[in-house]
Amino acid sequence: MKHFLLFCILFNLTACGIEPVKTHTKPVKWDKEVDYYYTDEMYNHPEIIENIEYVLNDLPNDTGINFYECAEPGKYVVIFDYIKGENRSTIGKCENPLVIISSGRLDITFHELYHMVGMRHEHQLEFRDDFIQVDFDKVPDEVLDDFIIIPADNYLYNIYDYEYDHKSILHYSSKTWNADIRHIDGSIIPINKTPSIIDRKKLKSIYLLDK
């Protein structure tokens, strides 16, 4: 069943009767000043806000972006919200940017905020099959879209300028979603706790801090 779903996703076969997966388009870079807003529900979780503020204070080092908390939501204002059991983010600049974080883990906060500034998953690179193995029979149907390959031109950086990065904060571990994603030799991929050196180089290249 899961191979059939993957087939439909990759070839956009709407005739199969399955709702199409969202189109992966190239993200848009943010400007150098970005406003953000915490919902009332997020304010009930100060430990998560502490992690968000930590990452927001770290991101300017690699992006040059300055983040400012504002009093109300609006167009292009990043909304930080809490929904129990969910961690997800829009990717790059958009009219209604939303970051949902319910975990108190700093690595998850880094992961979602790196999405927010335009970074995509490492394990969805088009040459990933030379470095990892994905058993689609173990990938839950609801997250198949997080495992399909994304074309190179839908990344904000030239993917061929960098070696494959198992240590990326944007790389799922073998435990993520119980999908059992592994190194090509079958060994376990651990949870990456912080952004890798290559993650930071990619951000700098996107936001031209390497020039």
C-alpha positions in Angstrom: 0.0 0.0 0.0 2.8 2.4 0.9 4.6 1.8 -2.3 1.4 2.6 -4.2 1.0 5.8 -2.2 4.6 6.8 -3.0 4.1 6.1 -6.7 1.1 8.4 -6.7 3.0 11.1 -4.9 6.0 11.0 -7.2 4.0 11.0 -10.4 1.1 13.2 -9.3 -1.5 10.6 -10.4 -4.6 12.3 -9.2 -6.6 9.6 -10.9 -5.7 7.2 -8.2 -8.2 8.9 -5.9 -5.6 9.9 -3.3 -5.4 13.6 -2.3 -2.3 15.1 -4.0 0.6 16.0 -1.8 1.5 19.7 -1.6 3.9 20.9 -4.4 7.5 21.4 -3.4 8.4 24.9 -4.7 11.6 26.8 -4.1 11.4 28.7 -0.8 11.8 32.4 -0.6 14.6 34.1 1.5 13.6 36.4 4.3 14.6 40.1 4.4 17.0 41.2 7.1 14.3 42.1 9.6 11.6 39.6 10.6 8.8 40.2 13.1 7.4 37.3 15.2 4.5 36.8 17.6 3.8 34.3 20.3 0.2 33.0 20.7 -1.4 32.9 24.2 -1.1 29.2 24.1 2.6 29.4 23.5 3.0 31.8 26.4 1.8 28.9 28.6 5.0 27.1 27.8 7.9 29.3 28.8 10.4 26.5 28.5 9.7 26.3 24.7 9.9 30.1 24.4 13.3 29.9 26.0 14.5 27.5 23.3 12.9 29.6 20.5 14.6 32.8 21.8 17.9 30.9 22.0 17.7 29.9 18.3 16.5 33.3 17.3 19.5 34.8 18.9 21.8 32.3 17.1 20.3 32.6 13.6 21.7 36.1 12.9 25.2 34.7 13.0 24.5 32.7 9.9 21.7 34.7 8.2 22.2 38.3 9.2 18.5 38.4 10.0 17.4 40.4 13.1 14.2 39.1 14.7 11.8 41.4 16.6 8.9 40.3 18.8 5.7 42.3 18.0 2.4 42.8 19.8 0.0 41.4 17.2 0.1 39.0 14.2 0.1 40.2 10.7 1.2 39.5 7.1 4.7 38.1 7.0 4.8 38.0 10.8 6.1 34.6 12.0 3.5 33.0 14.4 4.8 30.7 17.1 2.1 28.5 18.3 1.7 25.4 20.6 -0.4 22.4 19.6 0.2 19.3 21.7 2.1 16.6 19.9 2.9 18.7 16.8 6.2 20.2 15.6 6.2 21.7 12.1 6.9 24.9 10.2 6.3 26.7 6.9 9.5 26.9 4.8 11.0 30.3 4.0 9.2 33.6 3.7 5.5 33.5 3.0 2.4 35.6 3.8 1.3 33.5 6.8 4.4 31.9 8.3 3.7 29.5 11.1 5.9 27.5 13.4 4.3 25.0 15.7 6.4 23.6 18.5 5.3 21.4 21.4 8.6 19.8 22.3 10.9 21.1 24.9 13.9 19.7 23.0 16.3 22.3 21.6 17.2 20.2 18.6 13.6 20.1 17.5 13.4 23.9 17.9 16.6 24.3 15.7 15.1 21.9 13.1 11.8 23.8 12.8 13.4 27.3 12.8 15.9 26.2 10.1 12.8 25.3 8.1 11.4 28.7 8.8 14.4 30.5 7.3 14.3 28.4 4.2 16.2 25.1 4.7 14.8 21.8 3.6 15.5 18.3 4.8 18.9 16.8 4.1 17.5 13.3 3.6 15.3 14.5 0.7 18.2 15.5 -1.5 18.1 13.9 -4.9 21.3 12.0 -4.4 20.4 10.7 -0.9 20.1 7.1 -2.0 23.9 6.9 -2.4 24.2 7.6 1.4 21.0 6.4 3.2 18.4 3.7 2.9 14.7 4.4 3.4 12.3 1.5 3.9 9.0 3.0 2.7 7.1 0.1 4.2 8.0 1.6 7.6 7.2 5.2 6.9 3.8 6.2 8.2 1.4 7.3 5.4 0.8 10.7 7.0 4.5 11.7 6.7 5.4 10.2 3.3 5.8 13.7 2.0 8.8 14.2 4.4 10.7 11.4 2.8 10.2 11.8 -1.0 13.0 13.2 -3.0 12.9 17.0 -3.7 14.5 18.3 -6.9 17.7 20.2 -6.6 16.2 23.5 -7.9 13.8 23.6 -5.0 16.6 24.2 -2.5 17.9 27.7 -1.8 21.5 26.6 -2.2 23.4 24.5 -4.8 23.1 21.1 -3.2 26.1 19.9 -5.2 28.4 22.4 -3.5 28.2 20.3 -0.3 28.9 16.7 0.7 25.9 14.7 2.1 25.5 15.7 5.7 24.4 12.9 8.0 25.0 15.3 10.9 22.6 18.0 9.7 20.0 19.3 12.1 17.6 18.8 9.1 18.3 15.1 8.9 15.9 12.6 10.5 17.3 10.0 12.8 16.5 6.3 12.6 14.0 6.9 15.4 12.1 9.7 13.7 8.5 8.6 13.0 9.8 5.0 13.7 10.7 5.1 10.0 14.0 3.4 10.6 15.9 5.5 8.1 19.6 4.3 8.1 23.1 4.8 6.7 23.7 3.0 3.5 25.6 0.3 5.4 22.5 -0.3 7.6 23.9 1.4 10.7 21.7 3.7 12.9 21.5 7.4 12.3 21.5 9.1 15.7 19.6 12.2 16.7 21.6 15.4 15.8 21.5 17.8 18.7 22.8 21.0 17.1 23.3 22.4 13.6 26.3 21.0 11.8 29.1 22.9 10.3 27.7 22.3 6.9 24.2 23.5 8.0 25.8 26.8 9.0 27.7 27.1 5.7 24.5 26.5 3.7 22.7 29.2 5.6 25.6 31.6 5.1 25.5 30.9 1.4 21.8 31.4 1.2 22.0 34.8 3.0 25.3 35.8 1.3 27.2 35.9 4.5 30.0 33.9 2.9 30.8 36.7 0.4 
